[in-house]
Amino acid sequence: MHVDSLACFECGKTYPKTELRYRCDCGGSLEIIYRYDEIKGKISWSRLRKRKFNHWRYREFFPIIKDKHIISLGEGGSPLVHSRKIGTCGNVHFKCEGISQTGSFKDRGTTVELSKALELGATEVVAASTGNMGASISAYAAAAGLKATIYVPTGSPHEKIEQMHSYGAHVVPVKHGGYVQAAKYAYRDFKKKQIYLLGDYAYRGEGEKSVAFELADEMKKIDHVICPIGNGTLISGMWKGFRELKMTGMIKKLPKMIGVQAAGCNTVVRAFNTGLEIKAVTPKTIAGAIAVGDPSDGDKAIAALKESDGTATVVSDKEILTARREMARHEGIDCEPCGAVAWAGIKKLKLPADAVKVAIVTGHGLKDLENL
């Protein structure tokens, strides 16, 4: 399936597929548009299932032209665990992304984004990260033989920073301004030094679609997909993935998307529930992986919630820690605080007991050992 163009999510303006862009001239985020008619009726689950169960099983849905550029570390194929004990809210499944190479779902986006960088001739990359994405980019850049610079807000979990160092990345601490300021520094390097910029942009969202592909591949029925929201790239990427499966005749029914944020960083949920524009905040939460005060894909996340007839809620740090302990002690699933946000949200929302619910567990517990 070939990329047709890049389109602005806000104003609809299109750009050539050959043009490297991160935002529209209007400031809106971009989306990859494909020629879906090229694979409709030509792709099937039986064909895909002849391949290994991992991220690249769904090769036709990713914007990489030549296989020789693909940098993979075996991402995807994460376990789907049916709750045995704590799923008193009904039929609950946990999609455990901590099994990935660097311990989080970020590897799905990185394998596509880094492969695209190679395809476009990059020799060096730069990114901003609260931890997980930086660790992932550092690993894949090492595998690709590229130099990586990562801007990281001070206070990020030292486990994630040490990961970046172990892969040989140049890690630059950002003392003030959090992730938003770190992202500005990374973009500055792209503009002034022409270093290839990675982050929560269109190509990363394309990679994170594969969570949706795997869920549809494994499950006969999905009513609700519950997901933490930081920048909004994961939930919007999954929604795009589900829509693409429906457009190509692979599934008949779309699930409802449910977004959950920490109360101390409630940008998207507040905008969704009030109907107002997203207003930037200074994050105050232990769930550092979603502590994004000005989410770049916030509008896409809101659209996913609305289009899917979904909903959203916030959870306190106390509720997040309780959920983390419950998952570990009763289900054997160890996750970082952000990984417990979806389960905390399920309990708070009291979704129908007979509905099939999937909680996205975004990162392993070893990624953050301070907030147990």
C-alpha positions as CSV (number, residue, x, y, z in Angstrom):
1,M,0.0,0.0,0.0
2,H,1.6,3.3,-1.1
3,V,1.6,6.6,0.7
4,D,-0.5,9.1,-1.3
5,S,0.3,12.3,0.7
6,L,0.7,14.0,4.0
7,A,-2.5,15.8,5.1
8,C,-3.0,18.3,7.9
9,F,-5.4,17.1,10.6
10,E,-6.5,20.6,11.2
11,C,-7.0,22.4,7.9
12,G,-6.8,19.5,5.5
13,K,-4.0,20.9,3.4
14,T,-1.9,18.2,1.7
15,Y,1.8,17.9,1.1
16,P,3.8,15.7,-1.3
17,K,4.8,12.3,0.2
18,T,8.4,13.2,-0.7
19,E,8.4,16.3,1.5
20,L,9.8,15.9,5.0
21,R,7.4,17.8,7.3
22,Y,6.5,17.7,11.0
23,R,3.7,20.2,11.2
24,C,1.4,22.0,8.7
25,D,2.0,25.7,7.9
26,C,-1.1,26.3,10.1
27,G,0.6,24.6,13.0
28,G,-1.6,21.5,12.8
29,S,-0.4,17.9,13.1
30,L,0.0,15.8,10.0
31,E,-1.5,12.4,9.0
32,I,-0.3,9.8,6.5
33,I,-2.8,9.2,3.7
34,Y,-2.6,5.9,1.8
35,R,-4.1,4.4,-1.4
36,Y,-6.4,2.0,0.5
37,D,-7.9,0.7,-2.8
38,E,-4.5,-1.0,-3.6
39,I,-4.9,-3.6,-0.9
40,K,-8.7,-3.8,-0.3
41,G,-9.7,-7.3,-1.3
42,K,-6.1,-8.4,-1.8
43,I,-5.1,-8.8,1.9
44,S,-6.6,-11.2,4.3
45,W,-6.1,-12.5,7.9
46,S,-5.2,-15.9,6.5
47,R,-2.4,-14.4,4.4
48,L,-1.1,-12.3,7.3
49,R,-1.2,-15.2,9.8
50,K,1.4,-17.1,7.7
51,R,3.9,-14.6,9.0
52,K,5.4,-14.3,12.5
53,F,3.1,-12.7,15.1
54,N,4.9,-9.4,15.6
55,H,4.8,-5.8,14.5
56,W,6.0,-6.3,10.9
57,R,3.3,-9.0,10.2
58,Y,1.2,-6.0,9.1
59,R,3.9,-4.7,6.6
60,E,1.3,-3.5,4.1
61,F,0.0,-0.9,6.5
62,F,3.3,0.9,7.1
63,P,4.9,3.7,5.0
64,I,8.3,2.0,4.3
65,I,9.0,1.6,0.7
66,K,12.0,-0.9,0.7
67,D,12.5,-3.7,3.1
68,K,16.3,-3.1,3.2
69,H,15.7,0.0,5.3
70,I,13.8,-1.7,8.0
71,I,15.4,-1.7,11.4
72,S,13.7,-4.1,13.7
73,L,14.5,-5.5,17.2
74,G,11.6,-8.0,17.3
75,E,9.0,-5.5,18.5
76,G,5.4,-6.3,18.7
77,G,3.6,-9.6,19.5
78,S,3.1,-8.5,23.0
79,P,1.0,-10.8,25.4
80,L,-2.7,-10.3,25.8
81,V,-3.5,-11.4,29.3
82,H,-7.1,-12.1,30.4
83,S,-7.7,-10.8,34.0
84,R,-8.0,-13.7,36.5
85,K,-8.8,-11.8,39.7
86,I,-9.1,-8.1,39.6
87,G,-11.3,-7.9,36.6
88,T,-14.4,-7.4,38.7
89,C,-15.5,-4.8,36.2
90,G,-16.2,-7.6,33.8
91,N,-14.3,-9.0,30.8
92,V,-10.9,-7.3,31.1
93,H,-7.7,-8.0,29.1
94,F,-4.3,-6.5,29.5
95,K,-2.2,-5.8,26.4
96,C,1.3,-5.9,28.0
97,E,3.7,-3.8,26.0
98,G,6.5,-4.1,28.6
99,I,7.7,-7.2,26.8
100,S,9.2,-5.1,24.0
101,Q,12.9,-4.8,23.5
102,T,13.3,-1.5,25.5
103,G,10.3,-2.2,27.8
104,S,7.6,0.0,26.3
105,F,5.2,0.4,23.4
106,K,7.4,3.1,22.0
107,D,9.4,0.5,20.0
108,R,6.5,0.1,17.6
109,G,6.7,3.7,16.6
110,T,10.4,3.8,16.6
111,T,10.9,0.9,14.2
112,V,8.8,2.7,11.6
113,E,10.1,6.2,12.3
114,L,13.8,5.1,12.3
115,S,13.3,3.0,9.2
116,K,11.8,5.9,7.4
117,A,14.7,8.1,8.6
118,L,17.1,5.6,7.0
119,E,15.0,5.5,3.8
120,L,15.3,9.3,3.6
121,G,19.1,9.2,4.1
122,A,19.5,10.3,7.8
123,T,22.8,9.9,9.4
124,E,22.0,11.5,12.8
125,V,18.7,11.8,14.8
126,V,17.5,14.0,17.6
127,A,14.4,13.8,19.9
128,A,12.8,15.0,23.1
129,S,11.6,12.4,25.6
130,T,10.3,11.9,29.1
131,G,12.1,8.6,29.0
132,N,10.6,5.7,27.1
133,M,10.8,7.1,23.7
134,G,14.4,8.3,24.3
135,A,15.4,4.8,25.4
136,S,13.7,3.3,22.3
137,I,15.2,5.7,19.8
138,S,18.7,5.2,21.4
139,A,18.4,1.5,20.9
140,Y,17.2,1.6,17.3
141,A,19.7,4.3,16.4
142,A,22.5,2.1,17.7
143,A,21.2,-0.8,15.7
144,A,21.1,1.4,12.6
145,G,24.5,2.9,13.2
146,L,23.2,6.4,13.7
147,K,24.2,9.0,16.2
148,A,21.3,10.0,18.6
149,T,20.8,13.0,20.8
150,I,18.0,13.0,23.3
151,Y,16.8,16.0,25.3
152,V,15.3,14.8,28.6
153,P,13.6,16.8,31.3
154,T,15.4,16.6,34.7
155,G,13.5,14.4,37.1
156,S,12.9,11.7,34.5
157,P,13.4,8.2,35.9
158,H,17.1,7.4,36.1
159,E,16.4,3.8,34.8
160,K,15.3,5.3,31.5
161,I,18.2,7.7,31.3
162,E,20.7,4.9,32.0
163,Q,19.1,3.0,29.2
164,M,19.8,5.8,26.8
165,H,23.4,6.0,28.0
166,S,23.8,2.2,27.6
167,Y,23.0,2.5,23.9
168,G,25.5,5.3,23.4
169,A,23.1,8.2,23.0
170,H,24.1,11.7,23.8
171,V,21.6,12.6,26.6
172,V,21.1,16.3,27.3
173,P,19.2,17.2,30.5
174,V,16.6,20.0,30.4
175,K,16.4,21.8,33.7
176,H,13.3,24.0,33.1
177,G,10.2,23.7,31.0
178,G,9.7,19.9,31.1
179,Y,8.9,18.0,27.9
180,V,7.6,21.0,26.1
181,Q,11.0,22.8,26.4
182,A,12.9,19.6,25.5
183,A,10.8,19.3,22.3
184,K,11.7,22.9,21.4
185,Y,15.4,22.2,21.8
186,A,15.1,19.1,19.6
187,Y,13.2,21.0,16.9
188,R,15.9,23.8,17.1
189,D,18.5,21.2,16.2
190,F,16.5,20.0,13.3
191,K,16.0,23.6,11.9
192,K,19.6,24.9,12.6
193,K,21.7,21.7,12.2
194,Q,19.4,19.7,9.8
195,I,19.5,16.7,12.1
196,Y,16.7,14.3,11.4
197,L,13.9,14.9,14.0
198,L,12.1,12.0,15.7
199,G,9.2,12.1,18.1
200,D,5.5,12.0,18.3
201,Y,4.9,12.9,14.7
202,A,3.1,11.3,11.8
203,Y,5.4,8.4,11.1
204,R,5.6,7.3,14.8
205,G,1.8,7.2,14.9
206,E,1.9,4.9,11.9
207,G,4.0,2.4,13.8
208,E,1.9,2.6,16.9
209,K,-1.1,1.4,14.8
210,S,0.1,-2.1,15.2
211,V,-1.3,-2.4,18.7
212,A,-4.7,-2.2,17.0
213,F,-3.8,-4.7,14.3
214,E,-2.7,-7.2,16.9
215,L,-5.8,-6.8,19.0
216,A,-8.1,-7.3,15.9
217,D,-5.9,-10.2,14.9
218,E,-6.3,-12.0,18.3
219,M,-9.8,-11.1,19.4
220,K,-13.2,-11.8,17.9
221,K,-14.8,-9.0,19.8
222,I,-13.5,-5.7,21.3
223,D,-16.0,-3.2,22.8
224,H,-13.6,-0.8,24.6
225,V,-9.9,0.0,24.2
226,I,-8.6,1.9,27.2
227,C,-5.4,3.9,26.8
228,P,-3.3,6.4,28.7
229,I,-2.9,9.7,27.0
230,G,0.3,11.8,27.0
231,N,0.9,13.4,23.6
232,G,-2.1,11.5,22.2
233,T,-0.1,9.6,19.5
234,L,-0.9,6.1,20.8
235,I,-4.6,6.4,21.1
236,S,-5.0,8.3,17.8
237,G,-2.6,5.9,16.1
238,M,-4.6,2.9,17.3
239,W,-7.9,4.5,16.2
240,K,-6.4,5.1,12.7
241,G,-5.3,1.4,12.7
242,F,-8.8,0.2,13.5
243,R,-10.3,2.5,10.8
244,E,-7.8,1.2,8.2
245,L,-8.8,-2.4,9.0
246,K,-12.4,-1.5,8.5
247,M,-11.8,0.5,5.3
248,T,-9.9,-2.5,3.8
249,G,-12.6,-5.0,4.9
250,M,-10.6,-6.7,7.6
251,I,-13.0,-5.9,10.4
252,K,-16.7,-5.0,10.5
253,K,-17.1,-3.2,13.9
254,L,-15.0,-0.5,15.4
255,P,-14.3,-0.4,19.2
256,K,-14.9,2.6,21.4
257,M,-11.7,4.4,22.4
258,I,-11.4,5.5,26.1
259,G,-8.7,7.9,27.1
260,V,-7.3,8.3,30.6
261,Q,-5.0,11.0,31.9
262,A,-3.4,11.7,35.3
263,A,-5.3,14.4,37.2
264,G,-2.2,16.5,37.3
265,C,-1.9,16.6,33.5
266,N,-5.5,16.6,32.2
267,T,-5.1,18.6,29.0
268,V,-7.0,16.3,26.6
269,V,-9.6,15.0,29.0
270,R,-10.6,18.5,30.1
271,A,-10.9,19.7,26.5
272,F,-12.9,16.6,25.5
273,N,-15.3,16.9,28.5
274,T,-15.8,20.7,28.2
275,G,-15.7,21.2,24.5
276,L,-13.1,23.8,24.9
277,E,-9.6,24.0,23.2
278,I,-6.7,22.2,24.8
279,K,-5.0,24.4,27.3
280,A,-1.3,23.7,28.2
281,V,-0.5,22.9,31.8
282,T,2.5,22.3,34.0
283,P,2.4,18.5,34.7
284,K,2.2,17.3,38.3
285,T,2.1,13.6,38.4
286,I,4.1,10.5,39.2
287,A,3.1,9.1,35.8
288,G,6.1,10.7,34.1
289,A,5.6,8.9,30.7
290,I,2.4,10.9,30.2
291,A,3.5,14.1,31.8
292,V,3.1,16.2,28.6
293,G,1.8,19.6,29.3
294,D,1.1,20.6,25.7
295,P,0.2,17.4,23.7
296,S,1.2,17.6,20.1
297,D,-1.5,15.1,19.0
298,G,-4.1,16.2,21.5
299,D,-6.6,17.1,18.8
300,K,-6.1,13.8,17.2
301,A,-6.8,12.1,20.5
302,I,-10.0,14.0,21.0
303,A,-11.1,13.1,17.5
304,A,-10.5,9.4,18.2
305,L,-12.7,9.7,21.4
306,K,-15.5,11.5,19.5
307,E,-15.5,9.5,16.3
308,S,-15.5,6.2,18.2
309,D,-18.3,7.3,20.6
310,G,-15.8,6.9,23.4
311,T,-15.2,8.7,26.6
312,A,-12.4,10.0,28.9
313,T,-11.5,10.4,32.5
314,V,-8.7,11.4,34.9
315,V,-7.2,9.4,37.8
316,S,-5.2,10.6,40.7
317,D,-1.7,9.5,41.5
318,K,-3.0,7.6,44.5
319,E,-5.4,5.7,42.2
320,I,-2.5,5.0,39.7
321,L,-0.3,3.5,42.5
322,T,-3.2,1.4,43.8
323,A,-3.9,0.1,40.3
324,R,-0.1,-0.7,39.8
325,R,0.0,-2.7,43.0
326,E,-3.2,-4.6,42.2
327,M,-1.9,-5.5,38.8
328,A,1.4,-6.8,40.2
329,R,0.1,-8.6,43.2
330,H,-3.1,-10.2,41.8
331,E,-2.3,-10.6,38.1
332,G,1.5,-10.9,38.0
333,I,1.7,-7.9,35.7
334,D,4.4,-5.4,36.7
335,C,4.2,-2.0,35.1
336,E,5.4,1.5,35.5
337,P,2.9,4.1,36.8
338,C,1.7,5.1,33.3
339,G,1.1,1.4,32.5
340,A,-1.5,1.2,35.3
341,V,-3.4,4.3,34.2
342,A,-5.8,2.3,31.9
343,W,-6.8,-0.1,34.7
344,A,-7.3,2.8,37.1
345,G,-9.5,4.4,34.5
346,I,-11.6,1.2,34.0
347,K,-12.4,1.0,37.7
348,K,-13.4,4.7,37.8
349,L,-15.6,4.6,34.7
350,K,-17.6,1.5,35.7
351,L,-18.0,0.3,32.2
352,P,-20.6,-2.4,31.4
353,A,-19.6,-5.7,33.0
354,D,-20.4,-7.7,29.9
355,A,-18.4,-5.5,27.6
356,V,-15.0,-6.8,26.4
357,K,-12.4,-4.3,27.6
358,V,-8.7,-4.1,26.7
359,A,-6.3,-2.0,28.9
360,I,-3.1,-0.9,27.2
361,V,-0.2,-1.5,29.7
362,T,2.3,0.8,28.1
363,G,5.6,0.0,29.9
364,H,7.3,-2.4,32.3
365,G,7.7,-1.8,36.0
366,L,11.5,-1.9,35.8
367,K,11.3,1.4,33.9
368,D,10.4,3.2,37.1
369,L,11.3,1.7,40.4
370,E,10.8,4.8,42.6
371,N,7.0,4.9,42.5
372,L,6.0,1.4,43.7
